Amino acid sequence: MNIVIVGAGRAGRSFDVALRAAGHQVQLVHHGDSPTSRDPALDVVLLTVPDDALPDSAARLAVAPETVVAHVAGSRGLDVLGAHARVGSLHPLAILPDTDRGAARLRGGIFCVQGDTRLVRIVDSLEGRVIDVRPEARTLYHAAAVAASNHLVALLAHVDALARGAGLELNDFLVLARQALDDSASRGPARALTGPAARGDLATVDAHLRAVPDDELDTYRVLAERAWRLAHDREPVPWSA
């Protein structure tokens, strides 16, 4: 396909490399530059601009009715693309921290696709998998994606703070974290859960809540409560702190 990518940040550069490798003809332009080609041979304009800039970026496009205008934002629907005749969204369930790793993760990745079916052909060219999300569940879908990625990183920062307080390092606990992820994937979270909440060991949880530093206490308490509800079918937490 003939594809123009608008937005040369990490996402745009990752898609640029991945789509070129998949055999597409790709032009990457910076945010603020607007394609004005009404050539019907332009198959897709892919907006990889910041989410809040999508309506303005889409409105500035002057393309043929045959051209699909699409974005890659997980938190936005198709309404932000305005009155273009063919619209869609192509959100990768992937972390794109830099061009090389981003492009590699797009290849064979998982994509939430809405709108024009031409985007499914792009996913097929990347040897990826399409998941379907109801439009009314779009925001909740994106919240799940943020929890799976950004919140996991925040959790590891919490582990790092507790580890350093005990004279250790985050790296000492990463094997444990990987084991928990592997078990959750293979057995499901409820069966993967071990530790004091799963055992109903209230004295240990109370001891933890007294030992955790004040600036990490809210995070630990919320997670301990979630673990208890997971283990005990949403019973109220019984500990004192």
Backbone torsions as a table, in degrees:
resi	resn	phi	psi	omega
1	MET	NA	159.1	174.0
2	ASN	-96.9	112.2	-171.2
3	ILE	-126.4	134.0	170.3
4	VAL	-109.5	128.8	176.2
5	ILE	-105.8	124.0	178.6
6	VAL	-104.3	113.8	-177.5
7	GLY	119.8	110.8	-173.3
8	ALA	-105.2	33.3	173.7
9	GLY	-82.1	-160.6	-176.2
10	ARG	-62.0	-43.2	179.9
11	ALA	-65.6	-47.1	-178.7
12	GLY	-60.3	-45.2	-180.0
13	ARG	-66.9	-36.5	178.9
14	SER	-64.7	-46.0	177.5
15	PHE	-64.0	-38.0	179.5
16	ASP	-56.8	-51.9	-178.0
17	VAL	-66.4	-44.7	-177.5
18	ALA	-64.8	-42.8	-177.4
19	LEU	-71.8	-35.5	174.8
20	ARG	-62.6	-44.4	179.9
21	ALA	-63.3	-27.0	179.3
22	ALA	-84.6	0.7	173.7
23	GLY	100.9	6.3	-179.8
24	HIS	-84.0	155.4	171.3
25	GLN	-91.3	115.7	-169.4
26	VAL	-124.8	136.9	170.4
27	GLN	-120.9	126.0	178.9
28	LEU	-104.2	123.5	178.7
29	VAL	-123.9	156.7	-176.4
30	HIS	-77.6	154.5	174.1
31	HIS	-57.5	130.5	-175.0
32	GLY	108.1	-25.7	174.3
33	ASP	-87.4	133.1	-175.8
34	SER	-119.9	119.4	175.7
35	PRO	-59.1	137.0	178.9
36	THR	-120.3	15.3	-178.4
37	SER	-77.0	121.5	173.7
38	ARG	-96.7	18.9	177.1
39	ASP	-69.7	120.6	179.5
40	PRO	-64.8	-11.7	177.0
41	ALA	-72.6	-13.0	173.9
42	LEU	-77.8	109.6	-172.0
43	ASP	-78.3	-45.8	-172.6
44	VAL	-143.4	136.2	163.9
45	VAL	-108.3	119.0	-176.5
46	LEU	-106.7	114.6	-178.6
47	LEU	-89.0	115.6	177.1
48	THR	-115.6	36.7	-179.2
49	VAL	-87.7	168.7	175.1
50	PRO	-55.6	148.1	-174.6
51	ASP	-53.7	-45.2	-176.2
52	ASP	-67.7	-18.1	-178.9
53	ALA	-90.2	-3.1	-174.6
54	LEU	-60.8	-49.2	-178.1
55	PRO	-57.7	-44.3	-178.7
56	ASP	-67.8	-41.5	180.0
57	SER	-63.5	-42.0	179.2
58	ALA	-66.4	-38.2	-177.8
59	ALA	-66.8	-28.4	-178.1
60	ARG	-80.9	-12.2	-177.7
61	LEU	-72.6	137.3	173.5
62	ALA	-124.5	93.1	-175.5
63	VAL	-129.1	166.5	180.0
64	ALA	-69.7	154.8	178.3
65	PRO	-59.4	-24.4	-179.6
66	GLU	-75.4	-16.1	-176.9
67	THR	-81.7	132.1	176.4
68	VAL	-84.1	127.3	173.5
69	VAL	-103.2	122.0	-174.2
70	ALA	-137.9	159.0	175.0
71	HIS	-125.9	170.0	-178.3
72	VAL	-116.9	19.0	-175.7
73	ALA	-85.1	125.7	179.8
74	GLY	-72.0	-25.4	-173.1
75	SER	-93.9	-1.0	-175.0
76	ARG	-117.3	147.4	175.2
77	GLY	-90.6	-160.3	-177.4
78	LEU	-88.6	-12.6	-177.7
79	ASP	-64.1	-25.5	-178.2
80	VAL	-71.1	-9.7	-176.8
81	LEU	-92.4	1.3	172.2
82	GLY	71.9	-141.2	-168.2
83	ALA	-101.1	17.0	178.0
84	HIS	-61.3	146.5	-173.7
85	ALA	-67.3	-38.0	-178.2
86	ARG	-125.3	120.2	-176.3
87	VAL	-134.4	163.2	177.5
88	GLY	-174.4	175.7	174.7
89	SER	-136.7	147.2	-174.8
90	LEU	-138.1	86.2	-175.5
91	HIS	-99.9	120.5	178.6
92	PRO	-84.7	133.4	171.7
93	LEU	-84.0	73.6	-175.8
94	ALA	-154.5	146.9	173.1
95	ILE	-89.6	127.4	-176.4
96	LEU	-116.7	77.1	-173.2
97	PRO	-77.1	-24.5	177.6
98	ASP	-158.0	173.1	-172.5
99	THR	-61.5	-49.7	-174.2
100	ASP	-66.0	-49.9	-179.9
101	ARG	-68.9	-36.2	178.1
102	GLY	-62.2	-47.7	179.8
103	ALA	-62.1	-40.4	179.2
104	ALA	-64.3	-37.0	-179.2
105	ARG	-75.3	-27.9	175.9
106	LEU	-68.1	-33.0	178.0
107	ARG	-70.0	117.5	-178.6
108	GLY	78.3	14.5	-175.5
109	GLY	-84.6	-177.6	177.9
110	ILE	-106.5	134.9	-175.9
111	PHE	-132.1	135.0	170.6
112	CYS	-91.6	114.9	-175.6
113	VAL	-113.8	132.9	172.0
114	GLN	-131.9	151.5	174.9
115	GLY	87.3	-137.6	-168.6
116	ASP	-60.3	135.0	-176.7
117	THR	-71.8	-10.9	175.4
118	ARG	-59.9	-28.1	179.4
119	LEU	-69.3	-30.1	176.1
120	VAL	-63.0	-37.2	177.6
121	ARG	-64.0	-34.7	176.5
122	ILE	-64.6	-44.8	177.9
123	VAL	-60.4	-42.8	178.2
124	ASP	-58.9	-39.8	-179.8
125	SER	-66.0	-26.5	177.2
126	LEU	-88.6	2.5	-177.6
127	GLU	59.0	36.9	-177.9
128	GLY	-97.6	-176.1	-179.9
129	ARG	-124.1	135.5	-179.3
130	VAL	-97.2	132.5	169.2
131	ILE	-113.7	148.6	-176.7
132	ASP	-109.6	129.4	179.8
133	VAL	-123.7	130.1	176.7
134	ARG	-60.5	139.4	-179.3
135	PRO	-53.3	-38.7	-178.8
136	GLU	-71.9	-14.0	178.7
137	ALA	-101.1	8.3	-173.7
138	ARG	-60.2	-46.3	-177.5
139	THR	-65.8	-40.4	178.5
140	LEU	-67.2	-37.9	174.4
141	TYR	-57.2	-45.8	-178.5
142	HIS	-68.1	-35.0	175.5
143	ALA	-61.5	-39.2	177.2
144	ALA	-64.0	-39.9	178.6
145	ALA	-64.4	-41.0	177.9
146	VAL	-65.3	-41.5	179.0
147	ALA	-63.2	-38.5	-177.5
148	ALA	-71.7	-23.1	-175.4
149	SER	-115.6	-70.4	-175.6
150	ASN	-62.9	-43.0	-178.0
151	HIS	-71.1	-29.0	175.0
152	LEU	-65.7	-39.8	176.2
153	VAL	-63.9	-42.3	177.5
154	ALA	-62.1	-38.5	177.0
155	LEU	-61.9	-41.6	179.5
156	LEU	-67.5	-31.0	173.4
157	ALA	-65.1	-36.8	174.7
158	HIS	-63.2	-46.0	177.1
159	VAL	-59.7	-42.5	-179.5
160	ASP	-60.0	-43.3	-179.8
161	ALA	-63.9	-43.5	179.4
162	LEU	-67.4	-40.0	-179.6
163	ALA	-62.5	-44.6	-179.2
164	ARG	-64.9	-34.8	175.9
165	GLY	-63.5	-26.7	178.7
166	ALA	-94.0	6.6	178.6
167	GLY	82.5	19.1	-178.7
168	LEU	-120.1	-169.4	-178.7
169	GLU	-130.5	160.5	178.1
170	LEU	-54.6	-41.2	-176.7
171	ASN	-57.5	-27.5	179.1
172	ASP	-67.0	-18.4	-174.6
173	PHE	-112.1	-1.9	-175.7
174	LEU	-70.0	-32.6	175.6
175	VAL	-60.2	-43.4	178.0
176	LEU	-60.9	-42.9	179.9
177	ALA	-64.2	-42.0	179.1
178	ARG	-65.3	-38.0	177.1
179	GLN	-62.3	-41.1	178.7
180	ALA	-64.3	-39.9	177.4
181	LEU	-65.4	-44.8	179.8
182	ASP	-61.3	-44.2	-179.7
183	ASP	-66.7	-38.2	177.7
184	SER	-63.8	-37.6	179.5
185	ALA	-69.0	-39.7	-174.4
186	SER	-87.9	-28.4	-173.8
187	ARG	-118.4	-14.1	-173.3
188	GLY	91.0	150.4	-175.1
189	PRO	-57.8	-41.6	-175.7
190	ALA	-62.4	-42.6	-179.1
191	ARG	-80.0	-20.4	179.6
192	ALA	-80.3	-19.8	-174.2
193	LEU	-69.2	129.8	173.4
194	THR	-129.2	-174.0	173.6
195	GLY	95.1	-171.3	-170.6
196	PRO	-63.1	-37.4	178.9
197	ALA	-65.3	-42.0	179.2
198	ALA	-65.5	-34.0	-179.0
199	ARG	-83.9	-12.9	-173.4
200	GLY	73.4	29.9	-175.8
201	ASP	-88.2	83.8	-173.5
202	LEU	-69.5	-33.9	-179.5
203	ALA	-62.5	-38.0	179.2
204	THR	-68.3	-42.7	178.2
205	VAL	-61.8	-44.0	177.8
206	ASP	-60.0	-40.7	178.8
207	ALA	-63.5	-41.4	178.0
208	HIS	-60.7	-45.9	-177.1
209	LEU	-63.6	-27.5	175.9
210	ARG	-80.2	-26.0	-175.0
211	ALA	-89.6	-28.5	-175.1
212	VAL	-68.5	135.3	179.1
213	PRO	-58.6	152.2	-175.5
214	ASP	-56.1	-39.5	-175.5
215	ASP	-76.2	-6.2	175.0
216	GLU	-115.1	-0.7	-171.1
217	LEU	-67.6	-42.6	-178.9
218	ASP	-60.3	-42.4	179.6
219	THR	-62.9	-46.5	-178.9
220	TYR	-63.2	-42.3	-177.2
221	ARG	-63.3	-44.3	179.3
222	VAL	-60.7	-43.2	-178.8
223	LEU	-70.6	-37.9	177.1
224	ALA	-63.9	-39.6	177.6
225	GLU	-65.2	-39.8	179.0
226	ARG	-66.7	-38.9	177.7
227	ALA	-64.1	-39.9	178.9
228	TRP	-63.2	-44.6	-179.8
229	ARG	-66.2	-33.0	176.3
230	LEU	-66.2	-40.6	-176.5
231	ALA	-80.0	-28.1	-170.7
232	HIS	-123.1	33.7	171.6
233	ASP	53.1	47.6	173.8
234	ARG	64.9	24.5	172.1
235	GLU	-65.3	148.9	175.2
236	PRO	-60.1	146.6	179.9
237	VAL	-71.7	138.7	-175.1
238	PRO	-102.4	2.0	-175.4
239	TRP	-82.1	167.9	-166.9
240	SER	-88.2	-33.9	-172.7
241	ALA	-83.4	NA	NA
